[in-house]
């Protein structure tokens, strides 16, 4: 069976769903390829293990797509302030009021985003092929995708939103550069003793980055999401412990790192790890555009991974909309080149910043350690730089 669409999105994660929804709302002939697995409905006081800090730019995109209001407001936590601690006496406090804002970001569960995006894609009548990508053939006027079940899906533009190990990227021959950090990001939800007051906290320790993101209170009291970047071996050893030993290890390490800033921490969920890498790609190939983790990955210390992916989606949709009259073919190489140019600077700038901070705080040289902590204190005293940092993180 051969099925045709103007745009075929391969990948059913958040970036892929948002791209398919945006293209459909713009009136395009859109299909999506990938498993349709509704996220599990969490019980009372239970939360999906992965959360994201959505920037104002990402929130505006979701609002434009009509899904922001569908999210359960009780499960969203605004971040009004962020405090950053160096590995000595360095300290930086960023508050929304520094740039006359109410909110710096919103903490939202991955499952909540997937739930509302899936609902919206179905309501818009987007054709959903519950199959998997197998191979790709590109001709002058179309791309043909062969699925594992033997379907042939032809399209003018194939959007690869199929994750960090993207089969679409590999099949299209899009250049890709990969640098492993040798670290893992470990996530878990924790009970905290003191109210977070909508404040995110982050500590650089030299060999790790320890962050606590505010989440809705539970029956047990205040709660936070722990995001801890640490050496690979240390992460595996912690995850291999039995639950009681995991809790004891966290309690002692967290108290030493945070100085009891939010009191003692108690695990609500088991820690889960994922490898950390720095990855770039050329973003496009013949009749192919990549978005999200298929296109790039950066260190999570700034919490900007999903925001970069949604920035890809927003830019691609805008490029297609602006060029619709002059270039009615969405796979026109001139449109794809325009998309690649527009994403080059924000993607590489964020990679440069996160990689640079990782290297800077991972250096044990005494003069460098003094300089980085002195730099944090200096920035904390200059409102103009604070405003610039807030606007850059907001994506506006």
N, C-alpha and C positions, 0 to 999 in steps of 0.2 A: 504493500500500500504506500502510495506517495501522497504526502500532505504538504501543502504550501502555506507559508505565512511570510509577511514582510519582515518580521522580526521574530527570531526564535531565541529564547533565553534558556540557556542550559545551566541549571542550578536552582535549587528551591530553598536556599537560605534567605536571610534578611535582604541582602543586596539584590539577589536575583528576583525575589518577589516584588521588591520596590521598583525595580527596573521594568518588569512586566506590567505592573499596575500603572506606572507612569506612562508607558507607551500606549497602553490600552485607553487610558483617560484622554490621551492626545488624539485618539481616533485611529490608531494604527491597527493593522492586522497582526495580532500577537499570539504566540503560543509559548508554552513553557515546558521544559523537559526535565524530568527528575521525579523522585519519589514524593508522594503526598502523604506525609506522616504528621497528623495533628499533634501538637505538643501536649504532653500529659497535663491534665488539670490538677494543679496542686491543691492539697487539702488545707484546712485552716492552719494558719501560721507556718505553712510550708511554702518555700520559694524555689524557683528554678535555680540550679547551681551557677549559671553564668549570667552576669549582669553587665550592662554597658553604661558608660557615662555619655549621654547624648548631648552634643553641643547645640547651641541655639540654631546654627545652620541646619543641622540634622532634624531638629524639632520642627523647623519651618518647612522642610521638605515633607515630613510626615503629615504635617498639617495641610499642606497643599494637596497631598495625595488623598486626604480625607480619612486618615486612619488614626491620627493623634487623639481625636475625641472618642475613639472606640476603646482606647486603653482604659483599664480599670484604674481610676485616679487614686484609689486606696493603695495601689501597689507601686506608685511612682513617688520618688523622693527627690525634691529639688536640692541642689548643692548651692548654698549661698556663700560659702567661704571655703578656701583651701589653704591649708598650712603645710609648708614643706620644711623638713628638718634635714640639715646636713649631717655629716658623720662626726662633727665636733660641735661648735656653737653656732654654726650657720643656721639662719631661719628666714623664711619668706612667708608672709601672710598675704593672700590674694582674696579680696572680698568683692562681691558683686557691686557694692556701692562705690568701689574705686572707679568704676566706669558707668555709674548711674544706671545700673541694672538691678533687677530683682533676683536673678538666678544666673549662676555660671554654667550649670549643666543640670541634667536630670538623670537619675539612676533608674534604669528600666530593665526588667528581666528579659532575657533572650526569648523565652517561651511566650511572653506577652506580645512581643513584637511579631513573632511568627504567627501567633493566633490571629491577630487583627489583619495582618497582611494576607494570610491565606483566605480569610473570610472575604476581604475586599476583592481579591483576584477572582474568586468564584462568582461574586456578585456582578463583576464586570464581564463575566462570560468568557474569560480568557481560556482558550483551549489548553488543557493540561494533559500532556502525554506522560503517564506514569510508567516510565521506562528509563533506561540508562544509555548514555552516550557510548558508542562503540568506535566509530571512525568518521572521518571527514573527507569530502572531496569538494574542491573549489573550482568552479568554472568562471567564465568571464562575467556571466550575468546572475549567478546564484551560487550558494553553498548547499551541499547535500550532506545531511547527517544520517548515518546508519546507526540504528539503535540495537541494543542487545537482543531485542525481540524480533528484529528483522524489518522494522519500519524504516522507510526512507522519508525524511523530513527535509523538504527544500525551503530555502529562505534567502532573502536578499541580505540580511545581516544576522550573524550568529553572535550572541552576547555570551561570553564565557564568565559565568558567576559560580563556577563549580569548585571553589576552594583552593587552598594553597598548593595542592598537588594536581592542579587542573588538567584533566585529560584534553580539554579543548585547547589549552595553551600548547600542550605537547604536540597534538595532532596538527595544529596550525603552524607549528614551527616558529612561534614567537620567542624571541631571545629572552632569556631569564637568567638572573644572577642571584646566587644564593650564598649567604654567609651565616653559618651557625654560631650562636653565642656560647654554646656549651652550658647554657642555663635552662631552667624550667620555670614557667609561670605556674604557681600553685594557687588555686582558688578554693574558698570555703566560706560559709556563713558562720558568724560567731555572735554569741551574746556578749554584750559589753556592760560594765557596771555603771558607767556614767552616760548621760544623754549626749548624743552626738551633735545636737543643735544644728542639723543640716550642714555639718562641716566635714569635709574630706581631709584626711591626714596622710602624709607620706613621709617616710624616713629613708634616707640613704645611709647604709651601714658600712659601705666599703665593698663587701662581697654580695650584697643583696639590696633589693628595694622592697620596702614593706609599706603597704598602703591599706587604709581602712576607708571604705566608702559607706556613706550613710544609707540605711534602709528603713522601711517601716517598722515601728515597734511591734513586738509580739506580746503574747500573754505573759511571757517571762521578763519583759522589759525591753530596753533599747537593743537594737541589732545593727550589725555592720557586715559588709562583704569584705573579706580579706583577699587581697591580691598580692602575692609574695613572689618576687623574682629571685631565685636562688640557684647556686650551683647544682648541676644535674644530679650528681651523686648524693648530695645532701637532700634534695627533694625526693629521690627514690627511697632513701633510707627512712625519711619521715613517713611517707605513704605506706611503707611496708610494716610499720609498727602496728600493734593492736590498738583499738580505740582508746583505752586508758593511757597507754604510753604516748600516743599521739597528742592527747590532751595535756599531759604533763610536759612534754617537750615544747609544745606551743606556749603554755603558760609561762615557763621559765624564760624562753627566748623573747617572747613578746614583751614581758615586763622589763627586760634589759634594754630592748630597742626603744620602747615608747616611754619609759620612765613612769608608767602607770597613767599616761595621758587620759585614757578612757577607762581606767581601772583594769581589772583582770579580764581576760578573754576566755570564753568557753565555746568549744566547737559545737555548732548545731548540725553541720553536715561534714561528711568525710572529705579530707583534702583531695583535690583532683589536679593533676599536672598536665602540662602541654609544653613541647619544646619551643624555645624562643629563637627566632631567626630574623635576619635582615634580608629582604628580598625585593628586587626590582625586576620589572619586565619592560619590554617595548610597548606594552599596552594594546597594540593593534597588529593585525595581520590582514591578508587579503580576505575581505568580507567578515572579519572577526574583530570584535572589541572586547577587551577584558575589563572586569570591574571587581572591586573587593579584593579578597585574599588571592584570587587568581592573578591579579595584576601586581600586587605588592604586599609586603608585611613589614611592620616596624616594631621596635621594642615597645611593650605595653606600659612603660613607666609614665607616659603622658596620657594613656587611656584614649588614644585617637584612632585605633585601628578601624573600628566600625564607622567612625565619622569620615575617615578617608574614603572608605568604600561607598558610603552614601554620597560623598562629594563626587565620586566617579559617576554614580547614577545621575545625579542632578546635572552634571556637566554634559554627559552623553545625551540626555533628554533635551537639554537646551540646544546643543549643537544640531540635533536632528530637527528640532522645531524651527530654528533660525534658517536652516538650509532647505526646508521642505519645498519651497517654490523653485529655487535655483537648482537643487539637487534632489529630485523626487525619489531617487534610489537611496535608501538608508545605508546601503553598503558602499556608496561611492567613496573611493579612496581619498578624495579631497576632504570629505566630512570626517573620515577616520583620522586623517592627519591633523585636522583642526582639533579633534578631541584629544589626541595625544599631546599636542603642544600645550593645550590649556591645563592638562593635568600634570605636566612635567614639573613645574615649579612647586605647587603645593605638596606633591608627593615626596619629591626629593628634599624639599626644605624640612618637612617633618621627619624624614629619615635621618637627615643630617643632625637635627637637634636631638632626637632621641638617642641616636648612636653616639653622638658627642657627649651627652650627659652620662651615658652608660660607661664610656671610656674614662671620662673625667673622674667620676666617683669610684671607679674601679682601680684607680692608680693609688699606690700606697706611698709615693714619694712625698716627704714631709712638706716641701715648699708648695707642691701642687695641692695638697690637702689644706694647707693654710689659705691658699688663694681661692679655692672653690668655696670655702665657708665664708671667707671675707666677701666674695662676690655675692652670695646670697644675702648677707646683711646689707651690702651696699644697695642692691636692687630693692630691698625692703624699705629703704629710706627715700626712694625716688618715685613719686606717684606717676610721672609720665611713662616710665618703663613698665610699671605695673599695668597701666591702661593698655599699653601696646601688647603685653603678654596676654591679657584677658581678651582683647579683640582678635588676636591671632588664634587663640584656642577656640574662640567662638566661631571661627570660620566666616567672619563677616567683615 
